[in-house]
Amino acid sequence: MPGDDDVDHTDRIGIEFISVLGLPPVAFVALAAELGCRHIGIALAPFTANPHRYEAWSLRDSATLRRDFRQALVDHAVAPSVGEGFLAWPDKPVSDLAGDLDLMAELGVPLVNIVSLDPDLDRAGAELATFAELARARGMRATVEFLPGLPMADLPTAVEVVRRSGHSNLALLIDAMHVFRSGGTAADVAALDPSLIGYLQVCDVPLAQPAMSYGDEARNERRIPGEGELPLLDLLHAVPRDLVVGLETPMLSKAEAGLSPRDVLAPAVAATAALLRQLES
């Protein structure tokens, strides 16, 4: 467990959905609480590798699981911070996502994140405006995430698409890996209108792309803060201090070597809490 001097810092940390590689929701909540974290990101069903061979589960299909998940959140004093798993396709209207957004609202999720795969940036902006409005109507904020290799590949493009959307309920999800690997800097983030920054995810990686593909690395092999080369403290200085710091550190190779989610995540939480202490020093 984190020490007493870390409590306020771990309270700001969230554990992101892909970090636990398919751990069922109720167990995920309990793990976050055990590590001293008060926030988790959630999706309605797994979309990661499953090295621990968990049984299939779906918050979309099981009302019982949704009830048990909500009760676990109450029992452990943990709150959802972001709902993930939403994609905007060029040939499918985002209005099709309304049912899943209903479920996210039912689960108490305050913010939902979407990734756009549409190369037409004007159309992407219009669809993201629809997504933002669907979220607003359900009492949630909306963010869009950019990453290298997709049409919305970097921070300037993402800012432009949000501008084209014209919707006040749409902001950016800032993922440390995506910002720095796409050529962005902490100064670029600091220059944004703070209202454009809706959510933060942190991890560490080398600045240079390793032999594996970007997608494989992002999904499966990120590093604990301090074990790569990203200027994470500078990034933390650049974003609003009231944001949850979402720890997105999937480490598939460690799971395949037999380490439990707790074994993998406890050092990551401690390293992130240490960063947050530095932020205030």
C-alpha positions in Angstrom: 0.0 0.0 0.0 1.2 3.6 -0.6 2.6 5.3 2.5 0.6 8.0 4.4 2.6 10.8 2.7 1.3 9.6 -0.7 -2.4 9.6 0.1 -3.3 13.0 -1.4 -1.3 12.2 -4.5 -2.7 8.8 -5.1 -6.2 10.3 -4.7 -5.5 12.2 -7.9 -4.4 9.1 -9.8 -6.7 7.1 -12.0 -5.9 3.6 -13.4 -6.8 3.4 -17.1 -8.8 0.6 -18.5 -6.0 -0.9 -20.8 -3.6 -0.9 -17.9 -5.3 -4.0 -16.3 -5.5 -6.1 -19.5 -9.2 -7.2 -19.2 -9.5 -7.5 -15.4 -13.2 -7.8 -14.6 -14.8 -4.6 -13.4 -15.5 -5.4 -9.8 -12.0 -6.7 -9.3 -10.7 -3.7 -11.0 -12.4 -1.4 -8.6 -11.0 -3.3 -5.6 -7.5 -3.2 -7.1 -7.6 0.5 -7.5 -8.8 1.0 -3.9 -6.0 -1.3 -2.7 -3.4 0.8 -4.5 -4.9 4.0 -3.0 -6.3 5.3 -6.3 -9.8 6.8 -6.3 -10.4 6.8 -10.0 -10.6 4.3 -12.9 -11.2 4.4 -16.6 -13.7 1.9 -17.8 -15.0 0.4 -21.1 -18.2 -1.6 -21.5 -16.3 -4.7 -22.6 -12.6 -5.8 -22.9 -10.7 -4.8 -26.0 -7.1 -5.6 -24.9 -5.0 -8.8 -24.8 -6.1 -11.2 -22.0 -2.9 -12.8 -20.7 -4.5 -13.8 -17.4 -7.3 -15.6 -19.2 -10.2 -13.9 -17.4 -13.7 -15.0 -18.2 -15.5 -13.0 -20.8 -17.6 -10.1 -19.4 -19.7 -7.3 -20.7 -21.2 -4.3 -18.9 -23.2 -3.7 -22.1 -24.9 -7.1 -21.9 -25.3 -7.7 -18.2 -27.5 -5.6 -16.0 -26.3 -7.7 -13.0 -22.7 -6.8 -13.7 -23.6 -3.1 -14.0 -25.3 -3.3 -10.6 -22.4 -5.1 -9.0 -19.9 -2.6 -10.5 -21.9 0.4 -9.2 -22.0 -1.2 -5.8 -18.3 -1.9 -5.8 -17.6 1.8 -6.6 -19.6 2.8 -3.6 -18.1 0.2 -1.3 -14.5 1.1 -2.2 -15.0 4.9 -2.6 -13.7 4.7 -6.2 -15.2 6.8 -9.1 -15.1 6.3 -12.8 -13.0 9.1 -14.5 -13.4 8.3 -18.2 -15.4 6.0 -20.4 -13.4 4.5 -23.3 -13.9 2.3 -26.4 -15.7 4.9 -28.6 -14.7 5.2 -32.3 -15.9 7.6 -35.0 -15.8 5.8 -38.3 -16.1 7.6 -41.7 -19.1 5.4 -42.8 -21.0 5.1 -39.5 -22.9 7.9 -37.7 -21.8 8.5 -34.1 -25.5 8.6 -33.2 -25.3 4.8 -33.3 -23.3 5.2 -30.0 -26.3 6.6 -28.1 -27.1 3.3 -26.4 -23.6 2.9 -25.1 -23.5 6.4 -23.9 -26.7 5.7 -22.0 -24.9 2.9 -20.2 -21.9 5.1 -19.4 -24.2 7.6 -17.8 -25.9 4.8 -15.9 -22.5 3.8 -14.5 -21.8 7.4 -13.3 -19.1 8.1 -15.9 -18.5 11.9 -16.0 -16.5 12.0 -19.3 -16.4 9.9 -22.4 -13.5 9.7 -24.9 -13.6 9.0 -28.6 -11.0 8.4 -31.3 -11.8 9.5 -34.8 -10.8 7.4 -37.8 -12.2 9.8 -40.4 -9.7 11.3 -42.8 -12.3 14.0 -43.8 -11.6 16.5 -41.0 -14.7 18.6 -41.7 -16.9 15.6 -41.4 -14.9 14.4 -38.4 -15.6 17.8 -36.7 -19.3 17.5 -37.4 -19.5 14.0 -36.1 -17.5 14.9 -33.0 -20.0 17.7 -32.4 -22.8 15.2 -32.4 -20.9 13.0 -30.0 -20.3 15.9 -27.7 -24.0 16.8 -27.8 -25.0 13.3 -27.1 -22.7 13.3 -24.1 -23.9 16.7 -22.9 -27.5 15.5 -23.0 -26.6 12.7 -20.6 -24.7 14.9 -18.2 -21.2 14.0 -19.4 -18.2 15.8 -21.0 -16.6 14.5 -24.2 -13.0 14.4 -25.3 -11.3 13.3 -28.5 -7.9 11.6 -28.5 -5.2 12.0 -31.2 -2.4 9.7 -32.0 0.3 9.2 -34.6 -0.8 7.0 -37.5 -4.5 8.2 -37.5 -6.0 11.1 -39.5 -6.0 13.2 -36.3 -2.3 12.5 -35.7 -1.0 15.4 -33.6 -2.0 18.2 -31.3 -2.4 21.0 -33.9 -4.7 18.8 -36.0 -6.8 17.8 -33.0 -7.1 21.4 -31.9 -8.3 22.3 -35.4 -10.9 19.5 -35.5 -12.2 20.6 -32.1 -12.5 24.2 -33.5 -14.3 22.9 -36.6 -16.8 21.0 -34.3 -17.8 24.3 -32.8 -19.1 22.4 -29.7 -18.3 23.7 -26.2 -18.6 20.3 -24.7 -15.7 18.8 -26.7 -12.2 19.0 -25.4 -8.9 17.1 -25.9 -7.6 14.0 -24.2 -3.9 14.6 -23.7 -1.9 11.3 -23.7 1.8 11.8 -22.9 3.0 9.2 -25.4 0.9 10.6 -28.3 1.9 14.2 -27.5 5.6 13.7 -27.5 5.9 11.0 -30.1 4.0 13.2 -32.6 6.5 16.0 -32.1 4.6 18.0 -29.5 6.1 19.7 -26.4 4.9 20.5 -23.0 5.0 24.2 -24.0 2.5 23.4 -26.8 0.1 22.0 -24.2 0.7 24.9 -21.8 -0.2 27.3 -24.6 -3.7 25.8 -25.0 -6.8 27.4 -23.5 -7.1 25.3 -20.3 -10.8 24.6 -21.2 -9.5 22.6 -24.2 -7.8 20.1 -21.9 -10.4 17.6 -20.7 -8.3 14.6 -19.5 -4.7 13.5 -19.0 -3.1 10.1 -19.5 0.5 9.5 -18.5 3.0 6.7 -19.1 6.6 6.6 -20.2 8.3 5.4 -23.4 11.6 6.1 -25.2 11.4 9.2 -27.4 12.5 7.1 -30.4 10.1 4.5 -31.8 11.3 0.9 -30.9 11.2 -2.0 -33.3 7.6 -2.8 -32.6 4.7 -0.9 -34.3 3.4 2.2 -32.6 0.0 0.6 -32.1 1.4 -2.5 -30.5 3.6 -0.4 -28.2 0.7 1.9 -27.2 -1.7 -1.1 -26.5 0.8 -3.4 -24.9 4.1 -2.1 -23.8 4.2 1.3 -22.2 6.5 2.0 -19.3 6.3 3.2 -15.7 6.9 7.0 -15.3 10.6 7.5 -15.0 11.6 4.4 -17.0 11.5 6.2 -20.3 12.4 9.6 -21.7 9.2 11.6 -21.7 9.3 15.0 -19.9 6.3 14.1 -17.7 6.9 16.7 -15.0 6.9 19.4 -17.6 3.6 18.0 -18.9 2.1 18.0 -15.5 3.1 21.6 -15.0 1.3 22.4 -18.4 -2.2 21.0 -17.5 -4.8 22.2 -15.0 -4.1 20.9 -11.5 -7.6 19.6 -11.0 -7.3 16.9 -13.7 -7.3 13.2 -12.8 -3.9 11.8 -13.8 -4.8 8.7 -15.7 -2.1 6.0 -15.5 -2.1 4.2 -18.8 0.7 1.6 -18.6 -0.3 -1.7 -20.2 2.7 -4.0 -19.8 1.8 -7.2 -21.6 5.2 -8.8 -21.4 5.2 -8.6 -17.6 1.8 -10.1 -17.4 2.8 -12.9 -19.7 5.8 -13.5 -17.4 3.4 -14.1 -14.5 3.2 -10.8 -12.8 -0.3 -9.9 -11.4 -2.0 -6.6 -12.2 -1.1 -5.5 -8.7 2.5 -6.4 -9.1 2.7 -4.4 -12.3 0.7 -1.4 -11.2 1.9 -0.8 -7.7 5.3 0.6 -8.8 3.6 2.6 -11.5 1.3 4.2 -8.9 4.2 4.9 -6.6 6.2 6.5 -9.5 3.3 8.7 -10.5 2.7 9.8 -6.9 6.4 10.8 -6.7 5.9 12.9 -9.8 3.0 14.7 -8.2 5.0 15.4 -5.1 7.7 16.9 -7.3 5.0 19.0 -9.0 4.3 20.7 -5.6 7.9 21.0 -4.4 
